[in-house]
């Protein structure tokens, strides 16, 4: 008999990433952050397909990106932190999602999926 925790086990550790389910790749973007809040540039999907999921990784030497997804621009000290080597798996309102430099020179690598 299976226990509840057997169904909840992901089988990966914190430094691994897995795209599961039926995800259709829609595009890739690399975004070098600046001192002004920036929105993502969403790919144009085929008719009837919407961008529903993004994998966002932060790179750069000891860099951090600050983000908010409530429609308010983040500042270098107000928002959620995404550090070098970290990943944000985002499902939400992409038009409200914005990023800014927290420290260093962060570059975001972003893969979009339907």
TORPA-4810 file (N, C-alpha, C, O; in nm, 3 decimals):
<nodes>
NODE_1_0.084_-0.118_0.000_0.000_0.000_0.000_0.088_0.124_0.000_0.180_0.136_0.081_X
NODE_2_0.060_0.216_-0.091_0.137_0.340_-0.101_0.093_0.439_0.006_-0.025_0.449_0.040_X
NODE_3_0.191_0.511_0.058_0.162_0.616_0.155_0.154_0.749_0.081_0.206_0.761_-0.030_X
NODE_4_0.090_0.847_0.141_0.075_0.977_0.081_0.211_1.037_0.044_0.224_1.095_-0.064_X
NODE_5_0.310_1.023_0.129_0.441_1.082_0.099_0.506_1.020_-0.023_0.591_1.083_-0.086_X
NODE_6_0.470_0.896_-0.059_0.524_0.833_-0.180_0.476_0.906_-0.305_0.547_0.910_-0.406_X
NODE_7_0.357_0.962_-0.299_0.303_1.036_-0.412_0.359_1.177_-0.422_0.356_1.237_-0.529_X
NODE_8_0.408_1.231_-0.312_0.457_1.368_-0.309_0.606_1.379_-0.334_0.657_1.491_-0.348_X
NODE_9_0.677_1.271_-0.340_0.822_1.272_-0.361_0.854_1.311_-0.506_0.805_1.248_-0.599_X
NODE_10_0.935_1.415_-0.523_0.969_1.463_-0.658_1.084_1.388_-0.721_1.094_1.383_-0.844_X
NODE_11_1.172_1.330_-0.642_1.283_1.255_-0.698_1.397_1.340_-0.751_1.484_1.290_-0.822_X
NODE_12_1.397_1.471_-0.718_1.506_1.559_-0.758_1.554_1.635_-0.635_1.483_1.642_-0.534_X
NODE_13_1.674_1.691_-0.644_1.726_1.772_-0.535_1.723_1.919_-0.577_1.691_1.950_-0.691_X
NODE_14_1.755_2.007_-0.485_1.739_2.151_-0.506_1.814_2.206_-0.627_1.768_2.304_-0.687_X
NODE_15_1.926_2.149_-0.666_2.004_2.205_-0.776_1.973_2.138_-0.910_2.049_2.155_-1.006_X
NODE_16_1.865_2.064_-0.919_1.823_2.001_-1.044_1.692_2.063_-1.091_1.612_2.109_-1.009_X
NODE_17_1.671_2.064_-1.221_1.546_2.116_-1.275_1.486_2.013_-1.370_1.558_1.948_-1.445_X
NODE_18_1.356_1.999_-1.365_1.286_1.906_-1.451_1.161_1.971_-1.505_1.081_2.025_-1.429_X
NODE_19_1.142_1.967_-1.637_1.018_2.014_-1.698_0.933_1.889_-1.718_0.971_1.798_-1.792_X
NODE_20_0.819_1.885_-1.653_0.735_1.768_-1.660_0.601_1.801_-1.725_0.569_1.917_-1.748_X
NODE_21_0.526_1.698_-1.753_0.397_1.717_-1.817_0.415_1.741_-1.965_0.522_1.716_-2.021_X
NODE_22_0.312_1.788_-2.027_0.318_1.817_-2.170_0.342_1.966_-2.186_0.248_2.046_-2.185_X
NODE_23_0.468_2.003_-2.199_0.507_2.142_-2.216_0.560_2.161_-2.357_0.646_2.085_-2.402_X
NODE_24_0.509_2.260_-2.426_0.553_2.289_-2.562_0.648_2.408_-2.558_0.606_2.517_-2.519_X
NODE_25_0.774_2.391_-2.598_0.868_2.503_-2.597_0.822_2.612_-2.695_0.785_2.582_-2.808_X
NODE_26_0.826_2.737_-2.649_0.780_2.848_-2.733_0.890_2.948_-2.765_0.876_3.025_-2.860_X
NODE_27_0.998_2.947_-2.691_1.103_3.043_-2.720_1.198_3.061_-2.604_1.179_3.007_-2.495_X
NODE_28_1.300_3.140_-2.631_1.408_3.166_-2.535_1.441_3.314_-2.541_1.432_3.377_-2.646_X
NODE_29_1.480_3.368_-2.427_1.522_3.508_-2.420_1.637_3.518_-2.321_1.637_3.452_-2.218_X
NODE_30_1.734_3.601_-2.353_1.838_3.635_-2.257_1.824_3.783_-2.228_1.823_3.865_-2.320_X
NODE_31_1.812_3.818_-2.101_1.785_3.955_-2.060_1.895_4.002_-1.965_1.910_3.950_-1.855_X
NODE_32_1.971_4.102_-2.010_2.073_4.165_-1.925_2.004_4.277_-1.849_1.953_4.371_-1.909_X
NODE_33_2.004_4.266_-1.718_1.930_4.363_-1.639_2.004_4.496_-1.628_2.126_4.502_-1.637_X
NODE_34_1.926_4.601_-1.608_1.979_4.737_-1.594_1.927_4.795_-1.462_1.865_4.725_-1.382_X
NODE_35_1.952_4.923_-1.441_1.907_4.992_-1.322_1.762_5.034_-1.328_1.709_5.090_-1.232_X
NODE_36_1.695_5.007_-1.441_1.553_5.037_-1.456_1.477_4.905_-1.464_1.527_4.808_-1.520_X
NODE_37_1.356_4.902_-1.410_1.275_4.781_-1.414_1.245_4.742_-1.558_1.214_4.829_-1.640_X
NODE_38_1.254_4.613_-1.588_1.233_4.562_-1.723_1.128_4.453_-1.725_1.121_4.369_-1.635_X
NODE_39_1.046_4.455_-1.829_0.948_4.349_-1.853_1.012_4.243_-1.943_1.112_4.269_-2.009_X
NODE_40_0.954_4.125_-1.945_0.997_4.020_-2.036_0.942_4.047_-2.175_0.841_4.115_-2.191_X
NODE_41_1.011_3.993_-2.275_0.963_4.000_-2.413_0.908_3.861_-2.447_0.983_3.769_-2.476_X
NODE_42_0.776_3.848_-2.442_0.714_3.718_-2.465_0.720_3.679_-2.612_0.706_3.765_-2.699_X
NODE_43_0.741_3.553_-2.641_0.738_3.507_-2.780_0.596_3.511_-2.833_0.499_3.508_-2.757_X
NODE_44_0.583_3.518_-2.966_0.451_3.513_-3.029_0.419_3.368_-3.059_0.472_3.311_-3.154_X
NODE_45_0.332_3.309_-2.977_0.299_3.168_-3.001_0.202_3.152_-3.118_0.141_3.250_-3.161_X
NODE_46_0.186_3.032_-3.169_0.088_3.006_-3.274_-0.053_3.038_-3.224_-0.078_3.044_-3.104_X
NODE_47_-0.144_3.058_-3.317_-0.283_3.088_-3.282_-0.339_2.981_-3.188_-0.320_2.862_-3.210_X
NODE_48_-0.407_3.026_-3.084_-0.469_2.934_-2.990_-0.378_2.884_-2.880_-0.422_2.809_-2.793_X
NODE_49_-0.250_2.924_-2.883_-0.153_2.880_-2.783_-0.112_3.001_-2.700_-0.092_3.109_-2.755_X
NODE_50_-0.100_2.984_-2.569_-0.059_3.093_-2.482_0.066_3.054_-2.404_0.089_2.937_-2.376_X
NODE_51_0.146_3.155_-2.371_0.261_3.132_-2.285_0.205_3.110_-2.144_0.136_3.196_-2.090_X
NODE_52_0.234_2.994_-2.087_0.178_2.963_-1.957_0.279_2.932_-1.850_0.244_2.916_-1.733_X
NODE_53_0.408_2.922_-1.889_0.509_2.877_-1.795_0.644_2.927_-1.843_0.672_2.928_-1.963_X
NODE_54_0.729_2.969_-1.750_0.865_3.012_-1.784_0.962_2.961_-1.681_0.934_2.959_-1.561_X
NODE_55_1.078_2.920_-1.728_1.191_2.884_-1.641_1.290_2.998_-1.655_1.339_3.027_-1.764_X
NODE_56_1.320_3.064_-1.542_1.406_3.182_-1.542_1.526_3.153_-1.454_1.511_3.127_-1.334_X
NODE_57_1.645_3.158_-1.512_1.769_3.134_-1.437_1.851_3.262_-1.435_1.858_3.335_-1.534_X
NODE_58_1.913_3.288_-1.320_1.997_3.406_-1.303_2.143_3.364_-1.311_2.186_3.271_-1.242_X
NODE_59_2.219_3.433_-1.396_2.363_3.408_-1.407_2.437_3.538_-1.382_2.377_3.646_-1.382_X
NODE_60_2.565_3.528_-1.361_2.649_3.644_-1.334_2.730_3.617_-1.209_2.688_3.538_-1.124_X
NODE_61_2.844_3.681_-1.197_2.930_3.659_-1.082_2.873_3.733_-0.962_2.866_3.856_-0.962_X
NODE_62_2.834_3.660_-0.860_2.773_3.713_-0.737_2.669_3.821_-0.766_2.668_3.927_-0.703_X
NODE_63_2.582_3.793_-0.860_2.479_3.888_-0.900_2.344_3.847_-0.843_2.319_3.730_-0.817_X
NODE_64_2.258_3.946_-0.823_2.120_3.919_-0.785_2.026_4.003_-0.869_2.055_4.117_-0.904_X
NODE_65_1.912_3.943_-0.901_1.804_4.014_-0.969_1.691_4.029_-0.867_1.671_3.942_-0.783_X
NODE_66_1.620_4.139_-0.875_1.504_4.163_-0.789_1.382_4.162_-0.880_1.383_4.224_-0.987_X
NODE_67_1.275_4.092_-0.837_1.156_4.084_-0.921_1.029_4.105_-0.841_1.024_4.081_-0.720_X
NODE_68_0.927_4.151_-0.912_0.792_4.162_-0.858_0.696_4.125_-0.969_0.724_4.147_-1.087_X
NODE_69_0.581_4.070_-0.931_0.481_4.034_-1.033_0.343_4.089_-0.997_0.241_4.032_-1.037_X
NODE_70_0.342_4.198_-0.923_0.215_4.260_-0.885_0.185_4.386_-0.966_0.094_4.461_-0.932_X
NODE_71_0.263_4.410_-1.072_0.243_4.527_-1.156_0.318_4.649_-1.109_0.320_4.751_-1.178_X
NODE_72_0.381_4.641_-0.991_0.462_4.751_-0.938_0.608_4.722_-0.970_0.656_4.610_-0.953_X
NODE_73_0.678_4.825_-1.016_0.819_4.807_-1.051_0.902_4.779_-0.926_0.887_4.847_-0.825_X
NODE_74_0.989_4.678_-0.934_1.079_4.653_-0.820_1.185_4.761_-0.814_1.207_4.834_-0.911_X
NODE_75_1.251_4.772_-0.700_1.367_4.859_-0.686_1.485_4.769_-0.646_1.467_4.649_-0.624_X
NODE_76_1.601_4.827_-0.635_1.718_4.746_-0.599_1.708_4.692_-0.456_1.788_4.606_-0.417_X
NODE_77_1.611_4.740_-0.378_1.598_4.692_-0.241_1.457_4.642_-0.206_1.436_4.592_-0.095_X
NODE_78_1.361_4.654_-0.299_1.224_4.610_-0.270_1.178_4.512_-0.377_1.166_4.548_-0.494_X
NODE_79_1.153_4.390_-0.335_1.107_4.284_-0.425_1.164_4.151_-0.381_1.227_4.139_-0.276_X
NODE_80_1.141_4.050_-0.463_1.189_3.915_-0.436_1.327_3.899_-0.501_1.350_3.949_-0.611_X
NODE_81_1.417_3.829_-0.433_1.554_3.814_-0.481_1.572_3.682_-0.556_1.527_3.577_-0.513_X
NODE_82_1.640_3.692_-0.670_1.681_3.575_-0.748_1.833_3.585_-0.762_1.884_3.670_-0.835_X
NODE_83_1.905_3.498_-0.693_2.051_3.503_-0.688_2.114_3.423_-0.801_2.048_3.340_-0.864_X
NODE_84_2.242_3.449_-0.826_2.317_3.373_-0.926_2.303_3.224_-0.899_2.320_3.179_-0.786_X
NODE_85_2.273_3.149_-1.003_2.258_3.005_-0.991_2.119_2.961_-0.949_2.090_2.842_-0.945_X
NODE_86_2.032_3.057_-0.918_1.896_3.024_-0.877_1.803_3.020_-0.997_1.832_3.073_-1.104_X
NODE_87_1.689_2.953_-0.976_1.591_2.938_-1.082_1.453_2.976_-1.029_1.417_2.942_-0.917_X
NODE_88_1.378_3.046_-1.111_1.240_3.081_-1.081_1.154_3.012_-1.186_1.166_3.041_-1.305_X
NODE_89_1.067_2.921_-1.143_0.971_2.857_-1.233_0.842_2.936_-1.218_0.775_2.926_-1.116_X
NODE_90_0.807_3.014_-1.320_0.699_3.112_-1.308_0.576_3.074_-1.388_0.583_3.042_-1.507_X
NODE_91_0.462_3.078_-1.321_0.331_3.065_-1.382_0.249_3.179_-1.324_0.223_3.181_-1.203_X
NODE_92_0.209_3.273_-1.405_0.135_3.387_-1.354_0.115_3.489_-1.463_0.117_3.456_-1.582_X
NODE_93_0.095_3.613_-1.423_0.070_3.723_-1.516_0.204_3.775_-1.568_0.270_3.854_-1.501_X
NODE_94_0.242_3.732_-1.686_0.372_3.771_-1.743_0.379_3.920_-1.773_0.488_3.977_-1.775_X
NODE_95_0.265_3.985_-1.797_0.266_4.128_-1.826_0.297_4.210_-1.702_0.340_4.325_-1.713_X
NODE_96_0.276_4.154_-1.584_0.303_4.226_-1.458_0.442_4.197_-1.403_0.488_4.267_-1.312_X
NODE_97_0.510_4.096_-1.456_0.641_4.053_-1.405_0.751_4.148_-1.452_0.765_4.173_-1.572_X
NODE_98_0.828_4.201_-1.355_0.936_4.294_-1.387_1.061_4.258_-1.306_1.051_4.203_-1.196_X
NODE_99_1.178_4.291_-1.363_1.307_4.261_-1.300_1.395_4.385_-1.300_1.382_4.472_-1.386_X
NODE_100_1.486_4.391_-1.202_1.584_4.499_-1.194_1.711_4.441_-1.129_1.706_4.336_-1.066_X
NODE_101_1.823_4.511_-1.144_1.947_4.470_-1.078_1.933_4.486_-0.927_1.888_4.589_-0.877_X
NODE_102_1.971_4.380_-0.856_1.983_4.389_-0.710_2.127_4.417_-0.674_2.157_4.502_-0.590_X
NODE_103_2.218_4.343_-0.739_2.362_4.363_-0.722_2.435_4.298_-0.838_2.381_4.210_-0.905_X
NODE_104_2.557_4.341_-0.862_2.639_4.282_-0.968_2.583_4.312_-1.106_2.524_4.417_-1.129_X
NODE_105_2.602_4.217_-1.198_2.554_4.231_-1.336_2.474_4.106_-1.373_2.523_4.021_-1.446_X
NODE_106_2.351_4.094_-1.324_2.273_3.973_-1.350_2.225_3.964_-1.495_2.185_4.063_-1.556_X
NODE_107_2.229_3.843_-1.546_2.173_3.811_-1.677_2.071_3.699_-1.654_2.100_3.601_-1.586_X
NODE_108_1.953_3.717_-1.711_1.849_3.616_-1.698_1.840_3.534_-1.825_1.835_3.589_-1.935_X
NODE_109_1.838_3.402_-1.811_1.813_3.311_-1.923_1.673_3.257_-1.902_1.642_3.198_-1.798_X
NODE_110_1.587_3.277_-2.003_1.445_3.249_-1.987_1.397_3.157_-2.099_1.417_3.186_-2.217_X
NODE_111_1.335_3.046_-2.063_1.272_2.955_-2.159_1.122_2.960_-2.135_1.075_2.947_-2.022_X
NODE_112_1.048_2.979_-2.245_0.902_2.990_-2.237_0.836_2.863_-2.288_0.884_2.799_-2.381_X
NODE_113_0.725_2.828_-2.224_0.651_2.705_-2.259_0.500_2.732_-2.261_0.450_2.822_-2.194_X
NODE_114_0.430_2.651_-2.341_0.284_2.656_-2.343_0.232_2.554_-2.244_0.111_2.540_-2.228_X
</nodes>
